[in-house]
Amino acid sequence: MEKTSLKKDQQITFALSEGASCITDAGFDNYRFEHIALPEIDFSEIDTSVKFLGRKLKIPLIISSITGGGNKSEKINRSLAGLSNDYGVGFAVGSQTCALKDSSLEKSFRVRPYAPNSLILANMGAAELNYGFTIDECRRAVDMIDADGLILHLNPLHEVFQRNNTTNFSDLLKKIERICEKLDAPVIVKEVGYGISSFVAKKLADAGVYAIEVAGAGSISWSAIEKEASRDVVLRAAADSFRGWGNPTTECIESIAKSVKNVKIIASGGVNTGVKIAKSIALGADLCGNASAFLQKIMESRSECENFMETIMMELKTAMFCTGCKNLEELKKARIYKKSLPC
């Protein structure tokens, strides 16, 4: 337990450093809304709410998977879960893989008492299905935290640079399909910061996945975090070469929305303002997620996190007002344009 806790605590520290950011841009600045000077709606009547997995959210946002088990993680999970409950947004725990192997770490993830009304999502590594995990571990992950759904995360690039890595990703699609068939809870598949393309999303949708969290490039770079955690000269040099790797968030959203019709889309990866949430919805997302900004704010104070949440809410509502959209269904049809980029 001590080694696992230490590793998770180190990852939190590295994730908060400037060197952890991806050098690829998420792409939101490449898009602009048409400003509607005559919105013909009442600002006070704008409805930003959405239903997802039977839960009503005040805004289309989840606090995305941040950290797994550990001393710091337990406090962070409880604080952010409580925030999610107070503000009517969702909360996804970090990877429960460690707790599924070591039951002493389960308490780090048990956030339901702090968020009785929140959308809560469980989480484990999809690659673990090639290392002995079965439907039983998936059920345990969900039951452990009384979750509304299960995230299976894909992290091939991250695994290459991790210690004690799990890099066998062969034949995972068939196993994910079986989990979708047998698990009572809906399955969400997400990346950890390099994006899910429409090519992969189509396969996952056909396998029965309920939602895709794109987690595109534009926020944290896990190769950069693992570089900082390693003393291996070769690994550090190789990891640094991938700091700009990945599919930008906006490209993932737009391409999946256009070509994959039977799956929900969660936009994450640099979605750290209400305007970016609005743009994500207009590009085709159903829900949005953010991890790094909430991690940074909660490490400062609860009040900083509350200010951040209220700012996001105001930004989203203002963006809807200035595009003439009184609810999220109308926002999906808002006039948004890709800017002409210089040659």
C-alpha positions as CSV (number, residue, x, y, z in Angstrom):
1,M,0.0,0.0,0.0
2,E,2.8,2.4,0.9
3,K,4.5,2.1,-2.5
4,T,1.2,2.6,-4.3
5,S,0.3,5.6,-2.2
6,L,3.7,7.2,-2.7
7,K,3.4,6.8,-6.5
8,K,-0.1,8.3,-6.6
9,D,1.0,11.2,-4.4
10,Q,4.0,11.8,-6.6
11,Q,1.8,11.9,-9.7
12,I,-0.4,14.5,-8.1
13,T,2.7,16.7,-7.4
14,F,4.0,16.3,-10.9
15,A,0.5,16.9,-12.4
16,L,0.4,20.3,-10.7
17,S,3.8,21.4,-12.2
18,E,4.2,23.5,-15.3
19,G,6.2,20.8,-17.0
20,A,3.2,18.4,-17.0
21,S,1.2,20.3,-19.7
22,C,0.8,19.0,-23.2
23,I,2.4,21.3,-25.9
24,T,-0.4,20.4,-28.3
25,D,-3.4,22.9,-28.2
26,A,-6.9,21.5,-27.6
27,G,-8.1,23.6,-30.5
28,F,-10.8,25.7,-29.0
29,D,-9.3,29.0,-30.2
30,N,-9.8,27.8,-33.8
31,Y,-13.6,28.2,-33.4
32,R,-15.8,31.2,-32.8
33,F,-19.5,31.6,-32.2
34,E,-21.6,34.0,-34.2
35,H,-22.6,36.7,-31.7
36,I,-26.3,37.2,-31.7
37,A,-27.0,40.8,-30.8
38,L,-30.8,40.2,-30.6
39,P,-31.0,36.9,-28.7
40,E,-34.8,37.2,-28.0
41,I,-34.6,35.3,-24.8
42,D,-34.5,36.2,-21.0
43,F,-31.1,35.5,-19.4
44,S,-32.8,34.5,-16.2
45,E,-34.8,31.7,-18.0
46,I,-31.8,30.0,-19.6
47,D,-31.7,26.3,-18.7
48,T,-28.1,24.8,-18.6
49,S,-29.2,21.4,-17.1
50,V,-28.9,18.0,-18.7
51,K,-29.8,14.4,-17.8
52,F,-27.1,11.8,-18.0
53,L,-27.5,8.1,-16.8
54,G,-30.7,9.1,-14.9
55,R,-29.1,11.9,-13.0
56,K,-30.0,15.6,-13.6
57,L,-26.9,17.8,-13.8
58,K,-27.2,21.6,-13.4
59,I,-24.6,22.1,-16.1
60,P,-23.2,19.5,-18.6
61,L,-20.0,18.8,-16.6
62,I,-18.3,16.1,-14.7
63,I,-15.2,16.4,-12.6
64,S,-13.1,13.9,-14.6
65,S,-11.0,11.1,-13.3
66,I,-8.1,12.6,-11.4
67,T,-6.3,10.3,-9.1
68,G,-6.3,6.8,-7.7
69,G,-5.7,5.5,-4.2
70,G,-3.3,7.2,-1.7
71,N,-3.1,9.5,1.2
72,K,-3.6,12.7,-0.9
73,S,-6.1,11.0,-3.1
74,E,-8.6,10.2,-0.4
75,K,-8.8,13.8,0.7
76,I,-9.0,15.1,-2.9
77,N,-11.7,12.6,-3.8
78,R,-13.9,13.4,-0.8
79,S,-13.5,17.2,-1.3
80,L,-14.3,17.1,-5.0
81,A,-17.1,14.6,-4.6
82,G,-18.7,17.0,-2.0
83,L,-18.3,19.9,-4.4
84,S,-20.0,17.9,-7.2
85,N,-22.9,17.2,-5.0
86,D,-23.3,20.9,-3.9
87,Y,-23.1,22.2,-7.4
88,G,-25.0,19.5,-9.2
89,V,-22.3,18.1,-11.5
90,G,-20.8,14.6,-11.9
91,F,-17.7,13.1,-10.4
92,A,-15.5,10.3,-11.8
93,V,-12.9,8.6,-9.6
94,G,-9.4,7.8,-10.8
95,S,-8.3,4.3,-11.5
96,Q,-9.6,1.8,-9.0
97,T,-7.2,-0.9,-10.3
98,C,-5.0,-0.5,-7.2
99,A,-8.0,-1.0,-4.9
100,L,-9.1,-4.0,-6.8
101,K,-5.7,-5.6,-6.1
102,D,-5.4,-4.2,-2.5
103,S,-8.6,-3.8,-0.6
104,S,-7.0,-1.5,2.0
105,L,-7.1,1.2,-0.7
106,E,-10.9,1.0,-1.2
107,K,-11.6,3.7,1.3
108,S,-9.8,6.2,-1.0
109,F,-12.6,5.8,-3.5
110,R,-15.7,5.6,-1.4
111,V,-17.2,9.0,-2.1
112,R,-20.9,8.2,-2.3
113,P,-21.5,9.4,1.4
114,Y,-20.1,12.8,0.4
115,A,-22.1,12.9,-2.9
116,P,-25.4,11.1,-2.3
117,N,-27.1,12.9,-5.3
118,S,-24.2,13.1,-7.7
119,L,-23.6,11.2,-10.9
120,I,-20.6,9.0,-9.8
121,L,-18.5,7.0,-12.3
122,A,-16.2,4.1,-11.4
123,N,-12.9,3.6,-13.3
124,M,-10.4,0.9,-14.1
125,G,-7.8,0.2,-16.8
126,A,-9.1,-1.6,-19.8
127,A,-5.8,-3.3,-20.3
128,E,-6.3,-5.1,-17.0
129,L,-8.7,-7.3,-18.9
130,N,-5.6,-8.9,-20.4
131,Y,-4.0,-9.3,-17.0
132,G,-6.5,-11.4,-15.2
133,F,-9.4,-9.0,-14.6
134,T,-12.8,-10.2,-15.6
135,I,-16.5,-9.1,-15.3
136,D,-16.1,-9.7,-11.6
137,E,-13.6,-6.9,-11.1
138,C,-15.8,-4.6,-13.2
139,R,-18.7,-5.3,-10.9
140,R,-16.6,-4.8,-7.8
141,A,-15.4,-1.4,-9.1
142,V,-19.0,-0.3,-9.6
143,D,-20.3,-1.7,-6.3
144,M,-17.3,-0.4,-4.3
145,I,-18.5,3.2,-4.8
146,D,-22.2,2.7,-5.7
147,A,-21.4,4.1,-9.1
148,D,-23.9,4.9,-11.9
149,G,-21.5,3.7,-14.6
150,L,-18.0,2.3,-15.3
151,I,-15.2,4.0,-17.1
152,L,-12.7,1.7,-18.8
153,H,-9.7,3.9,-19.6
154,L,-7.3,3.4,-22.5
155,N,-3.8,4.7,-21.9
156,P,-1.3,2.9,-24.3
157,L,1.2,5.7,-24.5
158,H,1.1,6.3,-20.7
159,E,1.6,2.6,-20.0
160,V,4.8,2.5,-22.1
161,F,6.5,4.9,-19.8
162,Q,5.0,3.7,-16.5
163,R,6.8,1.5,-14.0
164,N,5.2,-2.0,-13.7
165,N,3.4,-1.2,-16.9
166,T,0.6,-3.2,-18.6
167,T,1.2,-2.8,-22.4
168,N,-0.7,-5.9,-23.7
169,F,-3.6,-4.2,-25.5
170,S,-4.2,-7.1,-27.9
171,D,-7.8,-8.3,-28.5
172,L,-9.2,-5.8,-26.0
173,L,-12.1,-4.8,-28.2
174,K,-13.7,-8.2,-27.9
175,K,-13.3,-8.1,-24.1
176,I,-14.8,-4.6,-23.9
177,E,-17.7,-5.9,-25.9
178,R,-18.3,-8.7,-23.4
179,I,-18.2,-6.4,-20.5
180,C,-20.8,-4.2,-22.2
181,E,-23.0,-7.2,-22.6
182,K,-22.7,-8.6,-19.1
183,L,-22.3,-5.5,-16.9
184,D,-25.5,-4.1,-15.5
185,A,-24.1,-0.6,-15.4
186,P,-23.4,1.4,-18.6
187,V,-19.8,1.4,-19.9
188,I,-17.9,4.5,-20.8
189,V,-14.5,4.3,-22.5
190,K,-12.0,7.2,-22.2
191,E,-8.5,8.1,-23.0
192,V,-6.2,9.8,-20.4
193,G,-5.1,12.7,-22.5
194,Y,-4.2,11.8,-26.1
195,G,-7.7,11.6,-27.6
196,I,-10.0,9.1,-29.1
197,S,-10.4,9.4,-32.9
198,S,-13.6,8.6,-34.8
199,F,-11.9,5.5,-36.2
200,V,-11.6,4.1,-32.7
201,A,-14.9,5.5,-31.4
202,K,-16.8,3.7,-34.2
203,K,-15.4,0.4,-33.1
204,L,-16.2,1.1,-29.5
205,A,-19.8,2.2,-30.3
206,D,-20.3,-1.0,-32.3
207,A,-19.1,-3.0,-29.3
208,G,-21.9,-1.5,-27.2
209,V,-20.1,1.3,-25.3
210,Y,-22.6,3.9,-24.0
211,A,-20.3,6.9,-24.1
212,I,-16.8,8.0,-25.3
213,E,-14.8,10.5,-23.2
214,V,-12.4,11.8,-25.7
215,A,-9.8,13.2,-23.3
216,G,-8.0,14.9,-26.1
217,A,-4.6,16.4,-26.3
218,G,-4.5,19.9,-24.8
219,S,-4.2,19.5,-21.1
220,I,-1.9,17.2,-19.0
221,S,0.8,15.1,-20.7
222,W,1.2,11.8,-18.9
223,S,4.5,11.1,-20.7
224,A,5.8,14.4,-19.2
225,I,4.6,13.3,-15.7
226,E,6.3,9.9,-16.1
227,K,9.5,11.6,-17.4
228,E,9.6,13.5,-14.1
229,A,9.0,10.4,-12.1
230,S,11.8,8.4,-13.8
231,R,15.6,8.4,-13.4
232,D,16.1,6.3,-16.5
233,V,18.0,8.4,-19.1
234,V,16.5,6.6,-22.1
235,L,13.0,6.6,-20.8
236,R,13.2,10.3,-19.9
237,A,14.4,11.3,-23.4
238,A,11.8,9.1,-25.1
239,A,9.0,10.4,-22.9
240,D,9.9,14.0,-23.7
241,S,9.5,13.3,-27.4
242,F,5.8,12.6,-26.9
243,R,4.9,15.7,-24.9
244,G,3.0,17.0,-28.0
245,W,1.5,13.7,-29.0
246,G,-2.2,13.2,-29.5
247,N,-5.5,14.1,-31.2
248,P,-6.6,17.7,-30.2
249,T,-9.9,17.7,-28.2
250,T,-11.9,19.7,-30.7
251,E,-10.9,17.4,-33.6
252,C,-12.1,14.4,-31.6
253,I,-15.4,15.9,-30.7
254,E,-16.2,17.1,-34.2
255,S,-15.1,13.9,-36.0
256,I,-17.0,11.6,-33.7
257,A,-20.1,13.7,-33.7
258,K,-20.2,13.6,-37.5
259,S,-19.4,10.0,-38.1
260,V,-20.5,8.0,-35.0
261,K,-24.2,8.4,-34.3
262,N,-24.9,5.7,-31.7
263,V,-22.7,6.9,-28.8
264,K,-22.7,9.8,-26.3
265,I,-19.7,12.1,-26.3
266,I,-18.0,13.5,-23.3
267,A,-15.6,16.3,-24.2
268,S,-12.5,16.6,-22.0
269,G,-8.9,17.7,-22.5
270,G,-8.4,21.4,-21.9
271,V,-12.2,22.1,-21.4
272,N,-11.5,24.6,-18.5
273,T,-14.0,27.4,-19.2
274,G,-17.7,27.8,-19.6
275,V,-17.1,29.1,-23.2
276,K,-15.2,25.9,-24.0
277,I,-18.0,23.9,-22.6
278,A,-20.4,25.8,-24.9
279,K,-18.1,25.2,-27.9
280,S,-17.9,21.5,-27.0
281,I,-21.7,21.2,-26.9
282,A,-22.0,23.1,-30.2
283,L,-19.4,20.8,-31.8
284,G,-21.4,17.7,-30.8
285,A,-20.6,16.8,-27.2
286,D,-23.3,15.8,-24.8
287,L,-21.3,16.3,-21.6
288,C,-17.9,17.8,-20.7
289,G,-15.2,16.9,-18.2
290,N,-12.3,18.6,-16.5
291,A,-9.7,17.1,-14.2
292,S,-6.5,19.3,-14.0
293,A,-8.2,22.6,-13.3
294,F,-10.2,21.1,-10.4
295,L,-7.1,19.4,-9.0
296,Q,-5.2,22.7,-9.0
297,K,-8.1,24.6,-7.4
298,I,-8.9,22.1,-4.7
299,M,-5.2,22.0,-3.7
300,E,-5.4,25.7,-3.1
301,S,-8.7,25.8,-1.2
302,R,-12.4,24.8,-1.3
303,S,-13.3,28.5,-1.9
304,E,-11.0,28.7,-4.9
305,C,-12.8,25.6,-6.3
306,E,-16.2,27.2,-5.6
307,N,-15.2,30.4,-7.4
308,F,-14.0,28.4,-10.3
309,M,-17.2,26.4,-10.5
310,E,-19.4,29.5,-10.3
311,T,-17.2,31.2,-13.0
312,I,-17.7,28.3,-15.3
313,M,-21.5,28.4,-14.8
314,M,-21.7,32.1,-15.5
315,E,-19.5,31.8,-18.6
316,L,-21.7,29.0,-20.0
317,K,-24.9,30.8,-19.4
318,T,-23.5,34.0,-20.9
319,A,-22.3,32.1,-24.0
320,M,-25.8,30.7,-24.4
321,F,-27.4,34.1,-24.0
322,C,-25.1,35.6,-26.6
323,T,-25.9,32.8,-29.1
324,G,-29.6,33.0,-28.5
325,C,-29.9,29.6,-26.9
326,K,-32.2,29.0,-24.0
327,N,-31.3,25.4,-23.5
328,L,-28.6,22.8,-24.4
329,E,-30.6,21.4,-27.3
330,E,-30.6,24.8,-28.9
331,L,-26.9,25.2,-28.1
332,K,-26.2,22.0,-30.1
333,K,-27.5,23.9,-33.2
334,A,-25.7,27.2,-32.4
335,R,-23.8,29.0,-35.2
336,I,-20.2,28.1,-34.7
337,Y,-17.5,28.6,-37.3
338,K,-13.9,27.4,-37.8
339,K,-11.6,30.3,-38.1
340,S,-9.4,30.7,-41.2
341,L,-5.9,29.9,-40.1
342,P,-2.8,31.5,-41.6
343,C,-0.8,29.4,-44.1
